[in-house]
């Protein structure tokens, strides 16, 4: 396939659906407004599947329930908290 036939993708990182770990979390939370509580995140995006590693996924809700932190100031704050459970 030549470059002229490639689909356009202008965001940094892997195309949607091809991310793993922290990148998959950021895709699932893309466009979400922070600060937010854990409950806010679970209500709005908890059913999204996060591919932790290739072939192994979990719902975002299940990952967030493993985190002791209840409030997040930013996307980076969520990713940092989830690093220990991913």
SVG drawing of the C-alpha trace seen along z (x, -y; Angstrom):
<svg xmlns="http://www.w3.org/2000/svg" viewBox="-22 -20 26 33">
<polyline fill="none" stroke="black" stroke-width="0.4" points="0.0,0.0 1.5,-3.3 1.4,-6.4 -1.4,-7.9 -3.7,-5.1 -2.9,-5.2 -5.7,-6.4 -5.1,-9.7 -4.3,-9.7 -3.2,-13.0 -3.0,-12.3 0.2,-11.2 0.5,-7.6 -1.1,-4.4 -4.4,-4.5 -7.5,-3.9 -7.9,-0.2 -4.2,0.6 -3.0,-0.8 -1.9,1.2 -1.5,0.3 -1.3,-3.5 -1.9,-4.4 -5.1,-2.5 -6.2,-4.3 -5.5,-7.7 -7.5,-6.7 -10.4,-5.6 -10.4,-8.9 -9.8,-11.1 -11.9,-14.3 -12.8,-13.7 -12.7,-16.8 -10.6,-16.9 -10.5,-17.1 -12.7,-14.1 -13.5,-11.5 -13.0,-7.8 -16.8,-7.4 -17.1,-10.1 -14.7,-8.1 -16.4,-4.8 -19.8,-6.2 -18.7,-7.9 -16.2,-5.5 -16.1,-2.4 -17.4,0.0 -14.6,-0.7 -12.2,2.1 -8.6,1.5 -6.1,3.8 -3.5,4.2 -1.2,6.1 -1.7,7.8 -4.6,10.3 -5.4,9.4 -8.1,6.7 -10.2,5.5 -12.9,2.9 -11.7,-0.5 -14.1,-0.2 -12.3,3.0 -8.9,1.3 -10.0,-1.8 -11.5,0.2 -8.0,1.5 -6.7,-2.0 -6.9,-3.5 -7.0,-7.1 -10.5,-8.6 -9.8,-11.9 -7.7,-12.7 -6.5,-16.2 -5.6,-15.1 -5.2,-12.3 -1.6,-11.9 -2.8,-11.5 -5.1,-8.6 -2.3,-6.9 0.1,-7.3 -2.3,-5.7 -3.1,-2.8 0.6,-2.0 0.7,0.2 -2.3,2.2 -1.6,2.6"/>
</svg>
